[in-house]
Amino acid sequence: MIRAKKSLGQNFLIDKNIIDKIINILELKNKNILEIGPGTGNLTEGILKKSPKKILVVEKDDNLAKLLKKKFKDKIEIINKDILKIDENSLSDQTLTVFGNLPYNISTEILCKWILNIKPKIWFDCLILMFQKEVADRIISEFNTKSYGRLTILANWRLDIKKVCDVNPLSFHPKPKIESTILFFKPKKEFLILKNAKNLEKITRIFFMHRRKMIKKPYCQLFNGNINIASKIGIDLNSRPQNLDFETYFKLAKEYENLRS
């Protein structure tokens, strides 16, 4: 029997009702599937029943990769590597539908990496991902709330996001101490084009470094004290970082790029 490794943030999904809910979110027939962290393959088994064209799975754990090979043989392609060390843009020449019960300890790192490395031709058509509930709440939060922050803004730049459902700890083995949440991500058709997503990451990082303080100081640091840009966008420099909505941050990133070009 395979034991979950705490060091890898492993909690295996065992709840058939949740698995059914996940695989019925959209039509999977003839789709090219990528599954991150398949564990013992319970979700993989459900996906296979939906007749996808191909399933790629990324599993870092050597023992689990061997188990999956034995269980599914040539029905799936196994990549026995760390997802953070893989160039997701080169995984397939086909658009992928992505499922992931992400390890809690690296879930935000995975999502941020994918967003910051996103190319004009996006490598996925949707993401169906499981997060720790607290992290999911941050991703889908509204501005002017405590949970609103850098992760919210980055995720909402290129992606439309919907909450699917919360998942009880009893749905996993071993049982985690916290609740989980499934989120559905789809690429936006319209968005503000930036030369480099890392400029948005930089602005949000500097602004939210002191989220309880007014934004005047970080703004002047980034824009060399030029308050004309703030006036142009309609920003009150006495605001706090969480008082600015997504679109304002996207416009700030664009103006920052223009200033440096």
Secondary structure by P-SEA (a helix, b strand, c coil): cbbbbcccbbbbbccaaaaaaaaacccccccbbbbccccccaaaaaaaaacccbbbbbbccaaaaaaaaaacccccccccccccccccccccccccccccccccccaaaaaaaaaaacccccccccccccccaaaaaaaacccccccccaaaaaaaccbbbbbccccccccccccccbbbbbbbbbbbccccccccaaaaaaaaaaaaccccccaaaaaaaaacccaaaaaaaccccccccccccaaaaaaaaaaaaaaac
